[in-house]
Amino acid sequence: MKKVTENDRQIPTLKNMEQVYENYTQEDQQVWNILYSRQIKNLPKAATKEYLKGLKHTNFCTDQIPDFKVTNSILEWMTGWELVAVEGIVDDQLFFELMSNKKFPATTWLRKMSELDYLEEPDMFHDVFAHVPLLTNRPFTRFLQALSQIGHEYADDPVAIDLLSRVYWFTIEFGLIREEEGLRIYGAGILSSAGESKYALSNEPQHFDYDVAQILDTPYRKDKFQDRYFIIDSYEQLFESIGEIRSLLKEKLNQVAMCG
């Protein structure tokens, strides 16, 4: 959620936060094909059923990079959301402003063939393949919008943003859900990673029930698999926790102010 500097990537030109589909190269299409084919094998017994339903609703497939215009017509009908194209990680103000208005910022560039297994910043495969299918789920998007509204209110407060980013990280990016079939993944950071999809559901990391207070007290790292994950029982549970998130955030900020 921070600004990044320009690099030498060939990023498809953006016009008014729209994807320019004709700018994708043959290599881009091949990269999407490889990443999709490789990861989709891991998900039927690992991903939340709502993600798998969303994947069908969005009509994503192996041999074609999604067209935002087509995807947006589906999202608009199902939840009122839409994708807007961005060149990279945007600043907090814009990030939360967009999502509080049901606009999901998604990069339009894809990693190169040489970067299939490691990437420092999220590309389109992460943003679209991993995030978008759950944007068809109303309870999930209600939580995402409400959390973003809080973030927009506190966008100029770095302490508040650090705390809220922990909630976003351990839910939207790295959350797990308890379903009839067992533990399943809904966090996009896991869904786009072949290695972490297996690791997150194993006995190696710690698993905790969803607890807002504990999450606010838990820093995270971006350079390795997580050593702990938080488990929800339903997407309604996430939205119902918004009041608690807001009140506990205020308490934390008051404590910081008193100590400062």
VEXBA-724188 format. One record per residue (C-alpha): residue in three letters; x, y, z; chain. Coordinates in nm, 4 decimals, always signed. Layout:
N
site resn = ALA	x = X	y = Y	z = Z	chain = A
...
END
This chain:
260
site resn = MET	x = +0.0000	y = +0.0000	z = +0.0000	chain = A
site resn = LYS	x = +0.2993	y = +0.2280	z = -0.0545	chain = A
site resn = LYS	x = +0.4226	y = +0.4085	z = -0.3632	chain = A
site resn = VAL	x = +0.6881	y = +0.2354	z = -0.5715	chain = A
site resn = THR	x = +0.9393	y = +0.3879	z = -0.8077	chain = A
site resn = GLU	x = +0.9274	y = +0.3294	z = -1.1804	chain = A
site resn = ASN	x = +1.1513	y = +0.0514	z = -1.3115	chain = A
site resn = ASP	x = +1.2288	y = -0.0956	z = -1.6501	chain = A
site resn = ARG	x = +0.9176	y = -0.3105	z = -1.6729	chain = A
site resn = GLN	x = +0.7128	y = -0.2928	z = -1.9888	chain = A
site resn = ILE	x = +0.3805	y = -0.1934	z = -1.8333	chain = A
site resn = PRO	x = +0.0803	y = -0.1775	z = -2.0669	chain = A
site resn = THR	x = -0.0136	y = +0.1883	z = -2.1146	chain = A
site resn = LEU	x = -0.3022	y = +0.3019	z = -1.8969	chain = A
site resn = LYS	x = -0.5747	y = +0.5408	z = -2.0053	chain = A
site resn = ASN	x = -0.8030	y = +0.6813	z = -1.7352	chain = A
site resn = MET	x = -0.7355	y = +0.3832	z = -1.5059	chain = A
site resn = GLU	x = -0.8387	y = +0.1379	z = -1.7757	chain = A
site resn = GLN	x = -0.6642	y = -0.1696	z = -1.9079	chain = A
site resn = VAL	x = -0.5355	y = -0.1488	z = -2.2673	chain = A
site resn = TYR	x = -0.5766	y = -0.5118	z = -2.3624	chain = A
site resn = GLU	x = -0.4115	y = -0.4986	z = -2.7037	chain = A
site resn = ASN	x = -0.0785	y = -0.4087	z = -2.5429	chain = A
site resn = TYR	x = -0.0297	y = -0.7564	z = -2.3994	chain = A
site resn = THR	x = +0.2427	y = -0.9553	z = -2.5714	chain = A
site resn = GLN	x = +0.2582	y = -1.3230	z = -2.6580	chain = A
site resn = GLU	x = +0.4946	y = -1.3711	z = -2.3637	chain = A
site resn = ASP	x = +0.2400	y = -1.2083	z = -2.1312	chain = A
site resn = GLN	x = -0.0226	y = -1.4569	z = -2.2453	chain = A
site resn = GLN	x = +0.2215	y = -1.7457	z = -2.1984	chain = A
site resn = VAL	x = +0.3121	y = -1.6307	z = -1.8477	chain = A
site resn = TRP	x = -0.0565	y = -1.6133	z = -1.7523	chain = A
site resn = ASN	x = -0.1079	y = -1.9625	z = -1.8975	chain = A
site resn = ILE	x = +0.1819	y = -2.1113	z = -1.7021	chain = A
site resn = LEU	x = +0.0920	y = -1.9464	z = -1.3712	chain = A
site resn = TYR	x = -0.2770	y = -2.0294	z = -1.4025	chain = A
site resn = SER	x = -0.2182	y = -2.3910	z = -1.5074	chain = A
site resn = ARG	x = +0.0303	y = -2.4476	z = -1.2283	chain = A
site resn = GLN	x = -0.1730	y = -2.2962	z = -0.9480	chain = A
site resn = ILE	x = -0.5205	y = -2.4161	z = -1.0424	chain = A
site resn = LYS	x = -0.4077	y = -2.7731	z = -0.9718	chain = A
site resn = ASN	x = -0.3490	y = -2.6848	z = -0.6062	chain = A
site resn = LEU	x = -0.6798	y = -2.5137	z = -0.5349	chain = A
site resn = PRO	x = -0.9734	y = -2.7588	z = -0.5594	chain = A
site resn = LYS	x = -0.8909	y = -2.9066	z = -0.2167	chain = A
site resn = ALA	x = -0.7260	y = -2.5950	z = -0.0736	chain = A
site resn = ALA	x = -0.9295	y = -2.2866	z = -0.1669	chain = A
site resn = THR	x = -1.2548	y = -2.1755	z = -0.0055	chain = A
site resn = LYS	x = -1.5599	y = -2.2884	z = -0.1980	chain = A
site resn = GLU	x = -1.6573	y = -1.9236	z = -0.2469	chain = A
site resn = TYR	x = -1.3326	y = -1.8579	z = -0.4347	chain = A
site resn = LEU	x = -1.3921	y = -2.1587	z = -0.6592	chain = A
site resn = LYS	x = -1.7480	y = -2.0399	z = -0.7266	chain = A
site resn = GLY	x = -1.6141	y = -1.6930	z = -0.8052	chain = A
site resn = LEU	x = -1.3601	y = -1.8375	z = -1.0450	chain = A
site resn = LYS	x = -1.6465	y = -1.9893	z = -1.2432	chain = A
site resn = HIS	x = -1.8547	y = -1.6715	z = -1.2256	chain = A
site resn = THR	x = -1.5699	y = -1.4595	z = -1.3655	chain = A
site resn = ASN	x = -1.5012	y = -1.7080	z = -1.6462	chain = A
site resn = PHE	x = -1.1265	y = -1.6930	z = -1.5894	chain = A
site resn = CYS	x = -0.9403	y = -1.9504	z = -1.7948	chain = A
site resn = THR	x = -0.5912	y = -2.0785	z = -1.8662	chain = A
site resn = ASP	x = -0.5365	y = -1.9499	z = -2.2169	chain = A
site resn = GLN	x = -0.6447	y = -1.5863	z = -2.1934	chain = A
site resn = ILE	x = -0.5548	y = -1.2903	z = -1.9732	chain = A
site resn = PRO	x = -0.8805	y = -1.1532	z = -1.8291	chain = A
site resn = ASP	x = -1.0288	y = -0.8484	z = -1.9974	chain = A
site resn = PHE	x = -1.1260	y = -0.5966	z = -1.7268	chain = A
site resn = LYS	x = -1.4277	y = -0.4757	z = -1.9259	chain = A
site resn = VAL	x = -1.5730	y = -0.8248	z = -1.9373	chain = A
site resn = THR	x = -1.4884	y = -0.8931	z = -1.5728	chain = A
site resn = ASN	x = -1.6378	y = -0.5618	z = -1.4618	chain = A
site resn = SER	x = -1.9720	y = -0.6376	z = -1.6244	chain = A
site resn = ILE	x = -1.9871	y = -0.9558	z = -1.4142	chain = A
site resn = LEU	x = -1.8753	y = -0.7908	z = -1.0899	chain = A
site resn = GLU	x = -2.1145	y = -0.5002	z = -1.1376	chain = A
site resn = TRP	x = -2.4057	y = -0.7400	z = -1.1674	chain = A
site resn = MET	x = -2.3031	y = -0.9558	z = -0.8715	chain = A
site resn = THR	x = -2.1714	y = -0.7123	z = -0.6087	chain = A
site resn = GLY	x = -2.1432	y = -0.3666	z = -0.7654	chain = A
site resn = TRP	x = -1.7624	y = -0.3761	z = -0.7687	chain = A
site resn = GLU	x = -1.5246	y = -0.3032	z = -1.0559	chain = A
site resn = LEU	x = -1.1565	y = -0.3242	z = -1.1386	chain = A
site resn = VAL	x = -0.9552	y = -0.0107	z = -1.2075	chain = A
site resn = ALA	x = -0.6108	y = -0.0366	z = -1.3608	chain = A
site resn = VAL	x = -0.3061	y = +0.0987	z = -1.1786	chain = A
site resn = GLU	x = +0.0622	y = +0.0844	z = -1.2698	chain = A
site resn = GLY	x = +0.1823	y = -0.0470	z = -0.9366	chain = A
site resn = ILE	x = +0.1237	y = -0.0303	z = -0.5628	chain = A
site resn = VAL	x = -0.0646	y = +0.2923	z = -0.4949	chain = A
site resn = ASP	x = -0.0437	y = +0.5177	z = -0.1899	chain = A
site resn = ASP	x = -0.2701	y = +0.4608	z = +0.1086	chain = A
site resn = GLN	x = -0.5032	y = +0.7526	z = +0.0343	chain = A
site resn = LEU	x = -0.5880	y = +0.6349	z = -0.3170	chain = A
site resn = PHE	x = -0.5876	y = +0.2663	z = -0.2214	chain = A
site resn = PHE	x = -0.8528	y = +0.3060	z = +0.0468	chain = A
site resn = GLU	x = -1.0477	y = +0.5731	z = -0.1399	chain = A
site resn = LEU	x = -1.0902	y = +0.3428	z = -0.4389	chain = A
site resn = MET	x = -1.1980	y = +0.0406	z = -0.2382	chain = A
site resn = SER	x = -1.4316	y = +0.2364	z = -0.0144	chain = A
site resn = ASN	x = -1.6111	y = +0.3144	z = -0.3425	chain = A
site resn = LYS	x = -1.6144	y = -0.0488	z = -0.4610	chain = A
site resn = LYS	x = -1.3236	y = -0.0016	z = -0.7006	chain = A
site resn = PHE	x = -1.0469	y = -0.2598	z = -0.6733	chain = A
site resn = PRO	x = -0.7029	y = -0.1348	z = -0.7889	chain = A
site resn = ALA	x = -0.5319	y = -0.3975	z = -1.0037	chain = A
site resn = THR	x = -0.1994	y = -0.3832	z = -1.1815	chain = A
site resn = THR	x = -0.2048	y = -0.4656	z = -1.5512	chain = A
site resn = TRP	x = +0.1504	y = -0.5923	z = -1.5991	chain = A
site resn = LEU	x = +0.2610	y = -0.9541	z = -1.5708	chain = A
site resn = ARG	x = +0.5904	y = -1.0863	z = -1.4451	chain = A
site resn = LYS	x = +0.8509	y = -1.2030	z = -1.6960	chain = A
site resn = MET	x = +0.9334	y = -1.5665	z = -1.7678	chain = A
site resn = SER	x = +1.2470	y = -1.5276	z = -1.5553	chain = A
site resn = GLU	x = +1.0311	y = -1.4221	z = -1.2569	chain = A
site resn = LEU	x = +0.7809	y = -1.7075	z = -1.2496	chain = A
site resn = ASP	x = +0.8857	y = -1.8281	z = -0.9050	chain = A
site resn = TYR	x = +0.9759	y = -1.5031	z = -0.7299	chain = A
site resn = LEU	x = +0.8469	y = -1.1483	z = -0.7534	chain = A
site resn = GLU	x = +0.9129	y = -0.8551	z = -0.5184	chain = A
site resn = GLU	x = +0.5859	y = -0.6717	z = -0.5858	chain = A
site resn = PRO	x = +0.2368	y = -0.7962	z = -0.6773	chain = A
site resn = ASP	x = +0.1627	y = -0.8320	z = -1.0485	chain = A
site resn = MET	x = -0.1619	y = -0.8884	z = -1.2345	chain = A
site resn = PHE	x = -0.1672	y = -1.2599	z = -1.1605	chain = A
site resn = HIS	x = -0.1784	y = -1.1889	z = -0.7886	chain = A
site resn = ASP	x = -0.4207	y = -0.8969	z = -0.8151	chain = A
site resn = VAL	x = -0.6630	y = -1.0589	z = -1.0567	chain = A
site resn = PHE	x = -0.6374	y = -1.4377	z = -1.0262	chain = A
site resn = ALA	x = -0.6112	y = -1.4324	z = -0.6469	chain = A
site resn = HIS	x = -0.8300	y = -1.1369	z = -0.5462	chain = A
site resn = VAL	x = -1.1060	y = -1.0989	z = -0.8023	chain = A
site resn = PRO	x = -1.3031	y = -1.4258	z = -0.7673	chain = A
site resn = LEU	x = -1.3978	y = -1.3372	z = -0.4083	chain = A
site resn = LEU	x = -1.5197	y = -0.9961	z = -0.5240	chain = A
site resn = THR	x = -1.8290	y = -1.1893	z = -0.6353	chain = A
site resn = ASN	x = -1.9116	y = -1.2685	z = -0.2702	chain = A
site resn = ARG	x = -2.1299	y = -1.0020	z = -0.1033	chain = A
site resn = PRO	x = -2.0399	y = -1.0597	z = +0.2664	chain = A
site resn = PHE	x = -1.6690	y = -1.0562	z = +0.1790	chain = A
site resn = THR	x = -1.6937	y = -0.7359	z = -0.0248	chain = A
site resn = ARG	x = -1.8998	y = -0.5676	z = +0.2491	chain = A
site resn = PHE	x = -1.6084	y = -0.6292	z = +0.4857	chain = A
site resn = LEU	x = -1.3520	y = -0.5116	z = +0.2309	chain = A
site resn = GLN	x = -1.5417	y = -0.1901	z = +0.1667	chain = A
site resn = ALA	x = -1.6040	y = -0.1189	z = +0.5363	chain = A
site resn = LEU	x = -1.2385	y = -0.1828	z = +0.6270	chain = A
site resn = SER	x = -1.1331	y = +0.0461	z = +0.3420	chain = A
site resn = GLN	x = -1.3647	y = +0.3201	z = +0.4680	chain = A
site resn = ILE	x = -1.1839	y = +0.3094	z = +0.8022	chain = A
site resn = GLY	x = -0.8519	y = +0.3180	z = +0.6203	chain = A
site resn = HIS	x = -0.9626	y = +0.6184	z = +0.4184	chain = A
site resn = GLU	x = -1.0526	y = +0.8040	z = +0.7375	chain = A
site resn = TYR	x = -0.7060	y = +0.7388	z = +0.8833	chain = A
site resn = ALA	x = -0.5025	y = +0.7571	z = +0.5609	chain = A
site resn = ASP	x = -0.2876	y = +1.0438	z = +0.6982	chain = A
site resn = ASP	x = -0.2075	y = +0.8608	z = +1.0232	chain = A
site resn = PRO	x = +0.0850	y = +0.6182	z = +0.9737	chain = A
site resn = VAL	x = +0.0280	y = +0.4462	z = +1.3089	chain = A
site resn = ALA	x = -0.3352	y = +0.3764	z = +1.2271	chain = A
site resn = ILE	x = -0.2452	y = +0.2541	z = +0.8789	chain = A
site resn = ASP	x = +0.0169	y = +0.0194	z = +1.0218	chain = A
site resn = LEU	x = -0.2426	y = -0.1308	z = +1.2556	chain = A
site resn = LEU	x = -0.5114	y = -0.1570	z = +0.9880	chain = A
site resn = SER	x = -0.2640	y = -0.3148	z = +0.7480	chain = A
site resn = ARG	x = -0.2305	y = -0.6010	z = +0.9963	chain = A
site resn = VAL	x = -0.6035	y = -0.6673	z = +0.9721	chain = A
site resn = TYR	x = -0.5887	y = -0.6479	z = +0.5919	chain = A
site resn = TRP	x = -0.2811	y = -0.8732	z = +0.5852	chain = A
site resn = PHE	x = -0.4187	y = -1.1497	z = +0.8062	chain = A
site resn = THR	x = -0.7608	y = -1.1508	z = +0.6373	chain = A
site resn = ILE	x = -0.7713	y = -1.0309	z = +0.2753	chain = A
site resn = GLU	x = -0.4162	y = -1.1453	z = +0.1966	chain = A
site resn = PHE	x = -0.3459	y = -1.4388	z = +0.4286	chain = A
site resn = GLY	x = -0.6753	y = -1.5469	z = +0.5810	chain = A
site resn = LEU	x = -0.8043	y = -1.9004	z = +0.6319	chain = A
site resn = ILE	x = -1.1651	y = -2.0139	z = +0.6749	chain = A
site resn = ARG	x = -1.3159	y = -2.3161	z = +0.8473	chain = A
site resn = GLU	x = -1.5574	y = -2.5021	z = +0.6165	chain = A
site resn = GLU	x = -1.7378	y = -2.8358	z = +0.6233	chain = A
site resn = GLU	x = -1.4581	y = -2.9976	z = +0.4248	chain = A
site resn = GLY	x = -1.1928	y = -2.8633	z = +0.6612	chain = A
site resn = LEU	x = -0.9549	y = -2.5683	z = +0.6678	chain = A
site resn = ARG	x = -0.9563	y = -2.3668	z = +0.3446	chain = A
site resn = ILE	x = -0.7789	y = -2.0612	z = +0.2024	chain = A
site resn = TYR	x = -0.9406	y = -1.7300	z = +0.1156	chain = A
site resn = GLY	x = -0.6390	y = -1.4974	z = +0.1424	chain = A
site resn = ALA	x = -0.5109	y = -1.3835	z = -0.1962	chain = A
site resn = GLY	x = -0.1474	y = -1.3888	z = -0.0886	chain = A
site resn = ILE	x = -0.1789	y = -1.7626	z = -0.0338	chain = A
site resn = LEU	x = -0.4042	y = -1.8354	z = -0.3326	chain = A
site resn = SER	x = -0.1433	y = -1.6970	z = -0.5738	chain = A
site resn = SER	x = +0.1433	y = -1.8964	z = -0.4187	chain = A
site resn = ALA	x = +0.1851	y = -2.2651	z = -0.4970	chain = A
site resn = GLY	x = +0.4225	y = -2.3163	z = -0.2050	chain = A
site resn = GLU	x = +0.2248	y = -2.1272	z = +0.0571	chain = A
site resn = SER	x = -0.1031	y = -2.2915	z = -0.0489	chain = A
site resn = LYS	x = +0.0348	y = -2.6201	z = +0.0824	chain = A
site resn = TYR	x = +0.2276	y = -2.4747	z = +0.3753	chain = A
site resn = ALA	x = -0.0620	y = -2.2678	z = +0.5176	chain = A
site resn = LEU	x = -0.2835	y = -2.5746	z = +0.5576	chain = A
site resn = SER	x = -0.0089	y = -2.7925	z = +0.7029	chain = A
site resn = ASN	x = +0.0828	y = -2.8429	z = +1.0686	chain = A
site resn = GLU	x = +0.3980	y = -2.6303	z = +1.0390	chain = A
site resn = PRO	x = +0.2578	y = -2.2799	z = +1.1050	chain = A
site resn = GLN	x = +0.0460	y = -2.1758	z = +1.4016	chain = A
site resn = HIS	x = -0.3290	y = -2.1470	z = +1.3503	chain = A
site resn = PHE	x = -0.5455	y = -1.9137	z = +1.5587	chain = A
site resn = ASP	x = -0.9159	y = -1.8343	z = +1.5623	chain = A
site resn = TYR	x = -0.9948	y = -1.4899	z = +1.4218	chain = A
site resn = ASP	x = -0.9256	y = -1.2372	z = +1.6971	chain = A
site resn = VAL	x = -0.9114	y = -0.8660	z = +1.6165	chain = A
site resn = ALA	x = -0.7189	y = -0.7716	z = +1.9325	chain = A
site resn = GLN	x = -0.4554	y = -1.0378	z = +1.8683	chain = A
site resn = ILE	x = -0.4212	y = -0.9383	z = +1.5035	chain = A
site resn = LEU	x = -0.3690	y = -0.5726	z = +1.5936	chain = A
site resn = ASP	x = -0.0841	y = -0.6845	z = +1.8209	chain = A
site resn = THR	x = +0.0753	y = -0.9058	z = +1.5534	chain = A
site resn = PRO	x = +0.3329	y = -0.7583	z = +1.3129	chain = A
site resn = TYR	x = +0.3919	y = -0.9410	z = +0.9859	chain = A
site resn = ARG	x = +0.6724	y = -0.9965	z = +0.7368	chain = A
site resn = LYS	x = +0.6570	y = -0.9907	z = +0.3591	chain = A
site resn = ASP	x = +0.9799	y = -1.1758	z = +0.2807	chain = A
site resn = LYS	x = +0.8821	y = -1.5279	z = +0.3917	chain = A
site resn = PHE	x = +0.5888	y = -1.7602	z = +0.4495	chain = A
site resn = GLN	x = +0.3794	y = -1.6547	z = +0.7474	chain = A
site resn = ASP	x = +0.4422	y = -1.8336	z = +1.0765	chain = A
site resn = ARG	x = +0.0793	y = -1.7862	z = +1.1869	chain = A
site resn = TYR	x = -0.2624	y = -1.7654	z = +1.0261	chain = A
site resn = PHE	x = -0.6037	y = -1.6590	z = +1.1577	chain = A
site resn = ILE	x = -0.9164	y = -1.8621	z = +1.0868	chain = A
site resn = ILE	x = -1.2668	y = -1.7239	z = +1.0361	chain = A
site resn = ASP	x = -1.5891	y = -1.9263	z = +1.0485	chain = A
site resn = SER	x = -1.7710	y = -1.7223	z = +0.7838	chain = A
site resn = TYR	x = -1.7414	y = -1.4060	z = +0.5757	chain = A
site resn = GLU	x = -2.0277	y = -1.2598	z = +0.7768	chain = A
site resn = GLN	x = -1.7998	y = -1.2879	z = +1.0806	chain = A
site resn = LEU	x = -1.5527	y = -1.0547	z = +0.9114	chain = A
site resn = PHE	x = -1.8115	y = -0.7855	z = +0.8449	chain = A
site resn = GLU	x = -1.9568	y = -0.8202	z = +1.1938	chain = A
site resn = SER	x = -1.6111	y = -0.7441	z = +1.3383	chain = A
site resn = ILE	x = -1.5910	y = -0.3977	z = +1.1781	chain = A
site resn = GLY	x = -1.7277	y = -0.2268	z = +1.4907	chain = A
site resn = GLU	x = -1.4680	y = -0.4031	z = +1.7038	chain = A
site resn = ILE	x = -1.1907	y = -0.3077	z = +1.4620	chain = A
site resn = ARG	x = -1.2926	y = +0.0556	z = +1.4784	chain = A
site resn = SER	x = -1.3186	y = +0.0665	z = +1.8590	chain = A
site resn = LEU	x = -0.9951	y = -0.1228	z = +1.9257	chain = A
site resn = LEU	x = -0.8119	y = +0.0942	z = +1.6736	chain = A
site resn = LYS	x = -0.9223	y = +0.4056	z = +1.8629	chain = A
site resn = GLU	x = -0.8025	y = +0.2523	z = +2.1884	chain = A
site resn = LYS	x = -0.4623	y = +0.1751	z = +2.0392	chain = A
site resn = LEU	x = -0.4252	y = +0.5249	z = +1.8975	chain = A
site resn = ASN	x = -0.5241	y = +0.6814	z = +2.2298	chain = A
site resn = GLN	x = -0.2606	y = +0.4714	z = +2.4042	chain = A
site resn = VAL	x = +0.0029	y = +0.5842	z = +2.1565	chain = A
site resn = ALA	x = -0.0998	y = +0.9473	z = +2.2017	chain = A
site resn = MET	x = -0.0784	y = +0.9217	z = +2.5813	chain = A
site resn = CYS	x = +0.2650	y = +0.7601	z = +2.5664	chain = A
site resn = GLY	x = +0.3858	y = +1.0087	z = +2.3080	chain = A
END
